[in-house]
Amino acid sequence: MRSSPAEVRVNHDGHAGRLDDLIARVTPCFARRETRLTCHRMVNGLLSEQARRTRALHRARVSGRHAAVGAGTARADFHQLPLRDRACDLAVAAFCRYHSRSPDRAIAEITRCLAPGATATIAVKSDDSYRELDLLMADSGLDPDGADRPSLYATAHSGNIEHLTAANLDIREVIHDTHAFTFPAFADLAEYLATSPKYGLPASLTGDAARLAAKLARRLPDEPFTMTSVVTYVVAQRTTATG
C-alpha cells in the first residue's frame, strides 16, 4: 500500500492558513449536508481560547498594520508535513489515514503540527464498507474471490481509529454515521468499480466502465444497487499533556 500525498494549505512561513479558509476548504469533503454542518459546529465549538487568539492575531497581522502573508498548497507525504511544529490551530484528515501502513505515525505527525489546544478532526470508514459490492462481484463471477479480499480500510477504520488517535491526542467526540449510496443502474456503478483497486477484474475490463457495465448486465439484473458504509468522525485536541 502506497502512502498518498496530502494537500495542505500553507503560508510561505510554514504556518497553516487562516482558520476560516481551512474550514471552507475542508467541509465540502464530507458527502452529506447534515454531516458537513455537524462537523462544522463541532470544530467551532471545540476550538480552544488559544486557537481563537491565534486566529485573532493572524487577522490583525493581515490588516492594514501588517503585510499579508502569501499562501499556497503543498503536495507532500502525510508522514512528513511541510509545516513547523505547533503551526496549526485546526487539522482535518478526511478519508486518508487508511492509505498509510502506519496510521499511528501519520496521526503523530498531525499532532506535531498542532498548537497546544488546537483541534483535529479525523474521518475514516468501517473496515467492512461496501460489503454489498464484494458480494455482487462474487455473484457475478467477475471476481469470484471478491467477498474474501482484504478490506481497503484495514489499517485505519471505525473500529480502531479512536485507539489510534488517543495515543497522541485527547478525544473530545466520536460520531458514527451510516452512509448509503444508491447507483441507479450498472452504468453508474461501473464508473465507481472502474476506479477501485480492490477487485481482480479481467484485464479487458479494467478501467473500462462501459464494458464492465455491459458484462454485469449480462450476468445479473440491471437494477438500482445500494451499498453502505459507516463513516466515523473523531474530534480530538492537543493539550499540554499530549505534547
N, C-alpha and C positions, 0 to 999 in steps of 0.2 A: 504494500500500500504506500503510495507516494503522498507526501505532505503537500497540500495545496497552498499556493502563495496567498497571503492575506492582503487585502487592500485597505489601507488606513489613511485617514486624512491627517496630515502633519503640517505644522508650521516649519519654516526654514530653521528655526532654532531648536527643532527636535521636540517641541511640545505639541500636545494634541490641539485640534481646532476648537472653536467655540462650542460650548455645550449645546446651545440651541441648534447649531448647524449639525452637530453629531446626531442629535435626536431626530432631526428632519431627514437625515440620510439613512438612518438605521430603521426607523419604524416601517417603511414600505417592505422590508424583508419579511415581515410577518403576514401570512396569507390572508387571514380573516380580519375584517374591520374591528370586530369586538375584541380580538386578541391584541391588535395594534393599540387600541385605546387602553386596554388593561395594562399592557406593558408600559405605555407612556405614563399612565398615572402612577404605576409602581416606581418607575425610575424617578419621577419628580418627587414623589412622596418620601423616597428613601435617601435622597441626597443629603449629605451632612452639611452642617453650617460651614465647615471649612471649604467644602466644594462650592457652596453658594458664594463664599467670599472670593474664591478663585475666579469664578465667573464674573463677579463684580469688578475685580481688579483687572481682568482682561478687557472688559468693556471700557474701563477708564483708560486703559493703555491705548486702545484704538480710537479713542475720542480725539478731539482737536489737540489735546495736550501731548499725545504721543503718536508717532508714525505707525500706521497699520503694519502688521506683520504679514508677509506673504504666506500663502498656503497652497498645498497641492496634494497629490496622492502618492503613495509609495506601494510598490508591489514587493512583498518580502515573505520569507519563511516565518510562520507564526510562532516558531520556537525562538526566533531572534528578531523581535520587532524593532524597527528603526526609531525608537523613542527613548528618551532619557528616563532614568529612574524617577518614579513618582511624578511623571509628567501629565497624567490624565486624571480628570475628575469623573469620567464615565468610560466604560468599555462594554461593547456588545459583541458577543461571539455567537452568531446565528448559524446553526446547521453546518458547522465546520469542524468541531472537535473530533468527530469520528473519522476524519481524514488523517488523523495523527496516530502513529503507532504508540506514542507516549503522550496521551492527552493530559496526564498529570503535569508533565513538563511544559506543555503549552499553556496550561492554566497558571502555572508558576510564573511564566513569562508575562502573562497579563497582570498578575499581582505585582511584579516588579515595576510595571509601568504606572500603576495606580498610586495616587496620592493617598496618604492616610485619611480615612473617612470617605474615600471615593467608592463608587458603586460599579459592579459588573453584573451584566445580565447575560446568561448563557442559555441557548436554546438547542435542544437535541431531540431525536426521535426515539421511540421504543425499538428494541432490537428485533422485534417481530413485525415491524412496519411493512405494510403491503403484502402480508401473507397471502391474501387472496390472489395476488398476481403470481406468486410462486406456484400455487395450486393450478391456476389457469395454464401456465406454461407447461406444467407436467401433464395436465389433462389433454392439452392439445397435441402432445407428443413432440413439440418443437424443442423442448428441453426436458426430457424425462426425469432428470435429476434436479429440476428446478426447486422442488419442495425440500430438498435436502442440502441445498447450497448454503454456505455460511452467510450470516447477515452482513450487509454492508455497514451496519451501525454497531458492530461488535465491541469496538474499543471504548466508545463513549455513548451511552444511551440512557433512557429514562430510569433504568434500574440501578445505574452506578454513578450518575453524574453528580448527585448530591454528595456522595462519599468522596469523589474525586475533587470536587470544589472545596469541601470542608477542610481538606488538607492544607489549603492556602488562604482561604477567605472565610469570614463569618457568614453563615447562611441567614438570610432575612426572610425569604419566602420561596416556596416551591409550588408551582402550578402544573397540573397535568391536564391537558386539553385534548380530547379526542377529535381528530380531523377525519372527514370522509371526502373522498374525491370520486366523482362520477364522470366517466367518459361516455358520451352519447353512443359511440359506435367504435368498432375496431380501428377505423381510420384515425380516430383521435387517440385511442390507446396506443396504437403503433408508433405515433410520434414520440410518446414517452419511452416506450420499450426500446426504440432505436437508439436512445441515448444511454441506456442502462448497461453498466459493465458486468452485471451480475450473472446473466444467463449465457449458457453455451449454445448460442444460435448458430445455424449453418452459415458459412462464410457468405453465401449468396444472399442472405437476409440481413446481415449485419449492416446497420446504417441505412437500410432501405425501407422506410416506413410503409410505402405503398405496397411493395411486395410482401412485407410482413403482415399487413392488414388483410391482403387477399388470401394468404396462406391460412391465417387464423379463421377467416370466414368460411373456408372450405372444410374446416375441421370442427368448428363449434358454432352455435347460433350467434349471429351478429346482433347483439342487443346491448343496452346500457350496462356498463360494468362499473361497480363501486369497489374501491379499496380503501383501507383505513390505516390510520397511524395515530399513536399517542404522541403528542408533542409536549415536551416538558420544558418549562422555563424556570431557571434558578436565578434568583436575585440575591447577590451576596455583596459584602462590604469589606474593604480593607480597614482594619482597625490597628491601633498601636500594637495590640497583642499579636496580630498576624503579620507583623513586619513593619 
